[in-house]
């Protein structure tokens, strides 16, 4: 596409000072129209895929007459969500609160530890094996210990969400800071920059795309941590509601809890992407400039 656009611009330049040739103008207009259609398709594609998935799901369940206690149809799940919307809303707020608290703690401690590990070779070699071992421990096995320490309730869910979303943030921030080119470090030191100046002026901006990439991963797995803890040791939350529903063989309500959790995860992912675009848009400036050059901001 850039080659075609450059050729069209060259043809316009050859046509004279008055503007592009009619052929080049037609080609650019066709490219702009194709870009608009592509953007509309990209915006509609997620909804089309989701709707298609539910249609196939509904048709398969009806065609094979699968019982609702084995695999409920989307219409059964929707009916259950309407019937139990008050408990679903109440428990989803609890899950969202514990997830956000644990995720917020993971951001604070993960960012600080990632900066420390990425800026120090000694800390990197000293703490990295411990972090890998910590992340390898199944979090569901830690929940009973948390119950012994803190009792049944919100605290184990918050800590589990923190533990499961902490590691990706640390690794990505440390990677972003550690990948600053040695030649650039040498030049900055020769110009009188201190180690802290290099981290602040170069390392942190370099790590921001990595940081926001880790946020998009961590916010989704943080919900997993909260649900795990709520299914084991909680008196409120989506996980607790799903356990109660499964004990009564109310499988549509179990799937309704899964749907609510999925919606919350998608919304938090979209929020992270929005913040990323506003904060680190400079990281994609090459692609954005190329698109503007090709399509004239259409």
C-alpha positions as CSV (number, residue, x, y, z in Angstrom):
1,X,0.0,0.0,0.0
2,X,2.7,2.6,0.8
3,X,4.4,1.8,-2.6
4,X,1.1,2.3,-4.4
5,X,0.6,5.6,-2.6
6,X,4.1,6.8,-3.4
7,X,3.7,5.9,-7.0
8,X,0.4,7.9,-7.1
9,X,2.1,10.9,-5.6
10,X,4.9,10.7,-8.1
11,X,2.4,10.6,-10.9
12,X,0.7,13.7,-9.5
13,X,4.0,15.4,-9.3
14,X,4.7,14.6,-12.9
15,X,1.3,15.9,-13.9
16,X,2.4,19.4,-13.0
17,X,2.1,22.1,-10.3
18,X,-1.7,22.3,-10.6
19,X,-2.2,18.9,-8.8
20,X,-2.4,15.2,-9.3
21,X,-3.4,13.5,-12.4
22,X,-7.0,12.3,-12.6
23,X,-5.8,8.7,-12.4
24,X,-3.8,9.3,-9.3
25,X,-6.7,11.1,-7.6
26,X,-9.0,8.2,-8.4
27,X,-6.5,5.7,-7.0
28,X,-6.1,7.8,-3.8
29,X,-9.9,8.1,-3.4
30,X,-10.3,4.3,-3.9
31,X,-7.6,3.7,-1.2
32,X,-9.4,6.0,1.2
33,X,-12.7,4.3,0.6
34,X,-11.1,0.9,1.1
35,X,-9.6,2.1,4.4
36,X,-13.0,3.3,5.6
37,X,-14.6,0.0,4.7
38,X,-11.8,-1.8,6.5
39,X,-12.3,0.3,9.7
40,X,-16.0,-0.3,9.7
41,X,-15.4,-4.1,9.3
42,X,-12.9,-4.1,12.1
43,X,-15.4,-2.3,14.4
44,X,-18.2,-4.7,13.5
45,X,-16.1,-7.9,13.4
46,X,-16.0,-8.6,17.2
47,X,-19.8,-8.3,17.4
48,X,-20.3,-10.5,14.4
49,X,-18.0,-13.1,15.9
50,X,-19.8,-13.0,19.3
51,X,-23.3,-13.2,17.7
52,X,-22.2,-16.0,15.4
53,X,-20.8,-18.0,18.3
54,X,-24.1,-17.7,20.3
55,X,-26.1,-18.6,17.2
56,X,-24.0,-21.7,16.6
57,X,-24.2,-22.6,20.3
58,X,-28.0,-22.2,20.4
59,X,-28.4,-24.2,17.2
60,X,-26.1,-27.0,18.4
61,X,-27.9,-27.4,21.8
62,X,-31.3,-27.4,20.1
63,X,-30.3,-29.8,17.4
64,X,-28.7,-32.4,19.7
65,X,-31.3,-31.8,22.5
66,X,-28.6,-31.3,25.1
67,X,-30.2,-31.0,28.6
68,X,-29.8,-27.6,30.3
69,X,-28.0,-29.2,33.3
70,X,-25.3,-30.4,30.9
71,X,-24.9,-27.4,28.6
72,X,-27.6,-24.7,28.7
73,X,-28.4,-22.7,25.6
74,X,-27.7,-19.0,25.4
75,X,-31.4,-18.3,25.8
76,X,-31.5,-20.3,29.0
77,X,-28.5,-18.4,30.3
78,X,-30.2,-15.1,29.4
79,X,-33.4,-16.2,31.2
80,X,-31.3,-17.1,34.3
81,X,-29.6,-13.7,34.2
82,X,-32.9,-11.9,34.1
83,X,-34.3,-14.1,36.9
84,X,-31.3,-13.7,39.2
85,X,-30.1,-10.3,38.1
86,X,-30.1,-8.9,41.7
87,X,-27.8,-11.6,43.2
88,X,-25.7,-11.4,40.0
89,X,-25.3,-7.7,40.3
90,X,-24.6,-7.8,44.0
91,X,-22.0,-10.5,43.8
92,X,-20.4,-9.1,40.7
93,X,-19.7,-5.8,42.5
94,X,-18.0,-7.8,45.2
95,X,-15.8,-9.6,42.7
96,X,-15.0,-6.4,40.8
97,X,-14.0,-4.7,44.0
98,X,-11.7,-7.4,45.2
99,X,-10.2,-7.7,41.7
100,X,-9.5,-4.0,41.4
101,X,-7.9,-3.8,44.8
102,X,-5.7,-6.7,44.1
103,X,-4.9,-5.4,40.7
104,X,-4.1,-2.0,42.1
105,X,-1.7,-3.5,44.6
106,X,-0.1,-5.5,41.8
107,X,0.4,-2.4,39.7
108,X,2.1,-0.5,42.6
109,X,4.4,-3.3,43.8
110,X,5.0,-4.7,40.3
111,X,6.0,-1.4,38.9
112,X,8.4,-0.6,41.8
113,X,10.0,-4.1,41.8
114,X,10.2,-4.1,38.0
115,X,12.0,-0.8,38.0
116,X,14.4,-2.1,40.7
117,X,15.1,-5.4,38.9
118,X,15.4,-3.9,35.5
119,X,17.9,-1.2,36.6
120,X,20.1,-3.5,38.7
121,X,21.9,-6.6,37.4
122,X,22.5,-7.8,41.0
123,X,18.8,-7.6,41.9
124,X,17.9,-9.3,38.6
125,X,20.1,-12.3,39.3
126,X,19.1,-12.4,42.9
127,X,15.3,-12.0,42.8
128,X,14.4,-13.5,39.4
129,X,14.6,-17.2,40.5
130,X,12.5,-16.4,43.6
131,X,9.9,-14.7,41.4
132,X,9.7,-17.6,39.0
133,X,9.3,-20.0,41.9
134,X,6.6,-17.8,43.4
135,X,4.7,-17.6,40.1
136,X,5.0,-21.4,39.6
137,X,3.1,-22.1,42.8
138,X,-0.6,-23.0,42.1
139,X,-2.6,-20.1,43.6
140,X,-5.5,-22.4,44.4
141,X,-3.2,-24.3,46.8
142,X,-2.3,-21.0,48.6
143,X,-6.0,-20.0,49.2
144,X,-6.4,-22.5,52.2
145,X,-3.3,-21.0,53.8
146,X,-4.7,-17.5,53.3
147,X,-7.9,-18.6,55.0
148,X,-6.0,-19.8,58.0
149,X,-4.2,-16.5,58.2
150,X,-7.0,-14.0,57.4
151,X,-10.2,-16.0,57.6
152,X,-13.0,-16.4,55.1
153,X,-14.0,-13.2,53.3
154,X,-12.6,-10.5,51.1
155,X,-8.9,-10.5,52.0
156,X,-8.0,-14.0,50.5
157,X,-9.6,-12.9,47.2
158,X,-7.7,-9.6,47.1
159,X,-4.4,-11.4,47.9
160,X,-5.0,-14.1,45.3
161,X,-5.9,-11.5,42.6
162,X,-2.7,-9.7,43.6
163,X,-0.5,-12.8,43.4
164,X,-1.8,-13.9,40.1
165,X,-1.5,-10.5,38.4
166,X,1.8,-9.4,40.0
167,X,4.3,-11.4,38.0
168,X,3.5,-10.2,34.4
169,X,3.9,-6.6,35.5
170,X,7.2,-7.2,37.1
171,X,8.6,-9.1,34.1
172,X,7.5,-6.6,31.5
173,X,8.6,-3.5,33.3
174,X,12.0,-5.1,34.1
175,X,12.4,-6.1,30.5
176,X,11.5,-2.7,29.2
177,X,14.1,-1.0,31.4
178,X,16.8,-3.7,30.9
179,X,16.6,-3.4,27.1
180,X,17.9,0.1,26.9
181,X,20.9,-0.1,24.5
182,X,24.3,-0.2,26.2
183,X,25.6,2.3,23.6
184,X,22.8,4.8,24.6
185,X,23.7,4.3,28.3
186,X,27.4,5.0,27.5
187,X,26.5,8.2,25.6
188,X,24.3,9.5,28.4
189,X,27.0,8.7,31.0
190,X,29.5,10.5,28.8
191,X,27.2,13.5,28.8
192,X,27.1,13.5,32.6
193,X,23.8,11.7,33.2
194,X,23.5,9.7,36.4
195,X,22.1,6.2,36.7
196,X,18.8,7.5,38.1
197,X,18.6,10.0,35.2
198,X,18.9,7.3,32.7
199,X,16.2,5.2,34.3
200,X,13.9,8.2,34.6
201,X,14.4,9.8,31.2
202,X,15.0,6.7,29.1
203,X,14.3,3.5,31.0
204,X,10.8,4.4,32.2
205,X,9.5,5.7,28.8
206,X,11.0,2.6,27.1
207,X,9.2,0.4,29.6
208,X,5.8,2.0,29.3
209,X,4.6,0.0,26.2
210,X,5.7,-3.2,28.0
211,X,4.0,-2.0,31.2
212,X,0.6,-1.4,29.5
213,X,1.0,-4.7,27.6
214,X,1.3,-6.4,31.0
215,X,-1.7,-4.6,32.3
216,X,-3.9,-6.0,29.6
217,X,-2.8,-9.5,30.7
218,X,-2.9,-8.9,34.4
219,X,-6.4,-7.4,34.6
220,X,-7.9,-10.5,33.0
221,X,-6.0,-13.0,35.1
222,X,-6.8,-10.9,38.2
223,X,-10.4,-11.9,37.8
224,X,-9.3,-15.6,37.7
225,X,-7.6,-15.1,41.1
226,X,-10.6,-13.5,42.7
227,X,-12.9,-16.3,41.3
228,X,-10.6,-19.0,42.6
229,X,-10.5,-17.6,46.1
230,X,-14.3,-17.0,46.1
231,X,-15.0,-20.6,45.1
232,X,-12.8,-21.9,47.9
233,X,-13.3,-19.4,50.8
234,X,-15.8,-16.6,50.5
235,X,-19.3,-15.8,51.5
236,X,-19.9,-13.4,48.6
237,X,-18.8,-12.9,45.0
238,X,-19.4,-14.5,41.6
239,X,-17.3,-17.5,42.5
240,X,-19.3,-18.1,45.7
241,X,-22.6,-17.7,43.7
242,X,-21.4,-20.2,41.1
243,X,-20.6,-22.7,43.8
244,X,-24.1,-22.3,45.3
245,X,-25.6,-22.6,41.9
246,X,-23.7,-25.8,41.0
247,X,-24.7,-27.4,44.4
248,X,-28.3,-27.0,43.2
249,X,-27.5,-28.1,39.7
250,X,-28.5,-24.7,38.4
251,X,-26.1,-24.8,35.5
252,X,-27.6,-21.9,33.6
253,X,-26.9,-19.7,36.6
254,X,-23.3,-21.0,36.7
255,X,-22.9,-20.0,33.1
256,X,-24.5,-16.6,33.8
257,X,-21.8,-16.0,36.4
258,X,-19.2,-16.9,33.8
259,X,-20.8,-14.5,31.3
260,X,-20.8,-11.7,33.9
261,X,-17.2,-12.3,34.7
262,X,-16.3,-12.3,31.0
263,X,-18.1,-9.0,30.4
264,X,-16.2,-7.4,33.4
265,X,-12.9,-8.7,32.0
266,X,-13.6,-7.3,28.6
267,X,-14.6,-3.9,30.0
268,X,-11.4,-3.7,32.1
269,X,-9.4,-4.7,29.1
270,X,-11.0,-1.9,27.0
271,X,-10.2,0.6,29.8
272,X,-6.6,-0.5,29.8
273,X,-6.3,-0.2,26.0
274,X,-7.9,3.3,26.1
275,X,-5.4,4.4,28.8
276,X,-2.6,2.9,26.8
277,X,-3.6,4.7,23.6
278,X,-3.7,8.0,25.4
279,X,-0.5,7.5,27.4
280,X,1.8,5.7,25.0
281,X,0.5,6.7,21.6
282,X,4.0,7.9,20.7
283,X,5.1,4.3,20.6
284,X,2.8,3.7,17.6
285,X,3.5,7.1,15.9
286,X,5.2,5.4,13.0
287,X,2.1,3.3,12.1
288,X,-0.2,6.3,12.8
289,X,1.9,8.6,10.6
290,X,1.9,6.0,7.8
291,X,-1.8,5.6,7.9
292,X,-2.4,9.4,7.9
293,X,0.0,9.7,4.9
294,X,-1.8,6.9,3.1
295,X,-5.3,7.9,3.7
296,X,-5.2,11.6,4.4
297,X,-6.9,11.3,7.7
298,X,-10.0,9.8,6.1
